[in-house]
Amino acid sequence: MPCGAFLRREEGRTVYETLLVVALVSVLMVVAIEQYSASERLLKEAALTMELSNLRSAVTHYVILEKKLPESLANLTKTDISIPQKELSGEYRIVIVGKYVETASVDADGWPLDPFGERYGYDKTTGRVWSGSPGYERW
């Protein structure tokens, strides 16, 4: 008998071994998917917190500069802003140029979308901004 012959199995894998491997791989996949989903939700929640803060600050800046509340959040993504600064010589220099809100995710009407893909809510009488995603309306 050759030296390596007793180390090799000639009959192949059994059905039980194959099912055991498939079960273990399935369990590992479920755990990996759960971890990914949980981390994705946490990242979206962190982004939502920052975007709500930015939108609320943009509404405040709009009120300070325009002396009124914006009609909608879409106005903040479309309206140009330029803030001058007076130099000692008496001349003005533009310090900030852009939109009140520059965001990568807007819908067809220019309304900003939250990280979950929903429109932000906005009350044009009070200037209140909130998330439109279910479960995050009170943020």
Secondary structure, DSSP 8 states (H G I E B T S, - for coil): --TTTTTS-SS---HHHHHHHHHHHHHHHHHHHHHHHHHHHHHHHHHHHHHHHHHHHHHHHHHHHHSS--S-HHHHHH-EEEEEEE-TTS-EEEEEEEES---S-B-TTS-BB-TTS-B-EEETTTTEEE--STT-TT-
